[in-house]
Amino acid sequence: STYIKPHISRDIEEASEKADIILVSFHWGKENTYYPNQTQVSLGRFAIDQGADIVVGHHPHVMQGIEKYKEKYIVYSLGNFCFGGNRNPKDKDTFIFQSQFTIIDKQIVKNQGKIIPCSISSSKHRNNYQPTVLQGDDKKRVLDRIYKYSNTLEYGIDDSF
C-alpha cells in the first residue's frame, strides 16, 4: 500500500489548488468481506491526513463500515448499487452516503453525513437492476448492519453520528 502514498499526496495537493472539496475514491478491499482490511484503513486515514475531505471506497461488492476520522468520513465500501454481474446476489443491501458540506470563505466549517439504505433490486428474489431506497424494517436492518461493521473500527460511527 505504501507505494501509492506519494501519488495520493501529489493528487490531493494538486486537487486542493482547484477544488473546495476533495473526495478520494478507492477501488480496494477483498470481495465479499464486511470489514475493511489494514491496507484500506491505512490508506483511508492517510488520504484524510493529506487533505482529503471525504474518502469513499468500493470493490468488495458488500457494505463495510464508516469511520469519522478527524471529523471527516471514510466510507469503506458502499456495496453494490447497480450491479449487472450477478442475477441474484445473496446480499442485495447497499446504501447511498450523502455528505452535506458547509463552506465559508473557502473553508469547510461543517460536514454532516447521511446514510440512505437501499437495495440493488426492487425484487427480493432476483436482481432486476432497479436500485430502491429502503423503508421500515429493511431500512433499519441495513442501518444496523452498517453500525455493526463500523463498531469494530477505532473511529467508527454509531446511530448518533
C-alpha positions in Angstrom: 0.0 0.0 0.0 2.8 2.4 0.7 4.0 2.6 -2.9 0.9 4.7 -3.9 1.1 7.1 -1.0 3.4 9.6 -2.9 0.8 9.6 -5.7 -2.1 10.1 -3.3 -0.2 13.0 -1.7 0.5 14.6 -5.1 -3.0 14.2 -6.4 -4.6 15.7 -3.3 -2.2 18.6 -3.3 -3.0 19.3 -7.0 -6.7 19.0 -6.3 -6.6 21.3 -3.4 -5.4 24.1 -5.7 -8.5 23.8 -7.8 -11.3 22.5 -5.5 -13.1 23.4 -2.4 -13.9 19.8 -1.5 -11.6 16.9 -2.2 -13.3 13.4 -2.5 -11.0 10.5 -2.8 -12.4 7.2 -4.2 -10.6 4.0 -3.8 -11.2 0.7 -5.6 -10.0 -1.5 -2.7 -10.6 -4.3 -0.3 -11.3 -8.0 -0.5 -14.5 -9.1 -2.2 -17.4 -10.3 0.0 -15.6 -9.1 3.2 -17.7 -6.9 5.5 -14.8 -5.4 7.4 -12.0 -3.3 5.9 -8.5 -4.7 5.9 -5.5 -2.9 7.3 -4.5 -1.5 3.9 -7.9 0.2 3.5 -7.7 1.7 7.0 -4.2 2.9 6.5 -4.8 4.4 3.0 -8.2 6.0 4.1 -6.6 7.7 7.0 -3.6 8.7 5.1 -5.8 10.4 2.4 -7.5 12.3 5.2 -4.2 13.2 6.7 -3.0 14.5 3.3 -6.1 16.8 2.9 -9.0 14.7 1.6 -12.4 15.9 2.9 -14.1 12.5 2.4 -12.9 9.0 1.3 -15.3 6.6 -0.4 -14.5 3.0 -1.3 -15.8 0.3 -3.5 -14.9 -3.2 -4.7 -15.9 -5.7 -2.0 -19.4 -5.9 -3.5 -20.8 -5.8 0.1 -21.2 -3.0 2.6 -18.4 -2.1 5.1 -18.3 0.3 8.0 -17.8 4.0 8.2 -15.3 6.0 10.3 -15.4 9.7 11.2 -11.6 10.3 11.4 -10.5 13.8 12.2 -14.1 14.9 11.6 -14.1 13.5 8.1 -15.8 10.4 6.8 -14.2 7.3 5.4 -16.8 5.1 3.8 -15.0 1.8 3.3 -17.5 0.2 0.9 -20.9 1.2 -0.3 -21.5 -2.3 -1.6 -23.1 -2.7 -5.0 -25.6 -0.2 -6.3 -26.5 -1.0 -9.8 -24.6 -4.3 -10.5 -25.1 -6.5 -13.6 -22.5 -9.1 -12.7 -24.9 -11.4 -10.8 -28.5 -12.2 -11.5 -29.4 -12.9 -7.8 -26.6 -11.9 -5.4 -27.1 -13.2 -1.9 -26.5 -9.8 -0.4 -28.6 -7.1 -2.1 -28.1 -4.4 0.7 -26.3 -1.2 -0.2 -26.5 2.5 0.6 -26.1 6.0 -0.6 -23.8 8.1 1.5 -24.8 11.7 1.3 -22.5 14.3 2.8 -23.5 17.9 3.2 -20.7 20.4 3.4 -21.0 23.9 4.7 -18.2 26.2 3.3 -17.5 29.7 4.5 -14.6 31.6 2.9 -13.4 28.5 1.1 -13.2 26.6 4.4 -15.3 23.6 5.3 -16.9 24.5 8.6 -19.4 21.6 8.8 -19.6 18.1 7.2 -22.7 16.2 8.0 -23.1 12.6 6.6 -26.4 10.8 6.0 -26.9 7.2 5.2 -29.7 6.3 2.8 -30.2 2.5 3.0 -31.0 0.8 -0.4 -31.3 -2.5 -2.2 -29.7 -3.1 -5.6 -33.1 -4.5 -6.7 -36.8 -3.7 -6.2 -37.3 -7.5 -6.1 -36.2 -9.6 -3.1 -35.9 -12.8 -5.2 -33.8 -11.6 -8.1 -31.7 -8.7 -9.3 -33.9 -6.6 -11.6 -31.3 -3.9 -11.7 -33.6 -1.3 -10.2 -31.9 0.2 -7.1 -34.5 1.0 -4.5 -34.5 3.2 -1.3 -35.5 1.0 1.6 -38.1 1.9 4.3 -39.3 0.5 7.6 -37.7 -2.7 8.9 -35.5 -3.2 5.9 -34.1 0.4 6.3 -33.4 -0.3 10.0 -31.8 -3.7 9.2 -29.3 -2.1 6.8 -28.5 0.8 9.2 -27.9 -1.7 12.0 -25.5 -3.7 9.8 -23.5 -0.5 8.9 -23.3 0.4 12.6 -22.3 -3.2 13.5 -19.5 -3.1 10.9 -18.4 0.4 12.0 -18.3 -0.6 15.7 -15.1 -2.6 15.1 -13.3 0.5 13.7 -11.4 2.8 16.0 -13.3 5.9 14.8 -16.4 4.0 13.7 -19.8 5.8 13.6 -22.9 4.8 15.5 -26.5 5.8 15.3 -25.7 9.2 16.8 -23.3 10.3 14.0 
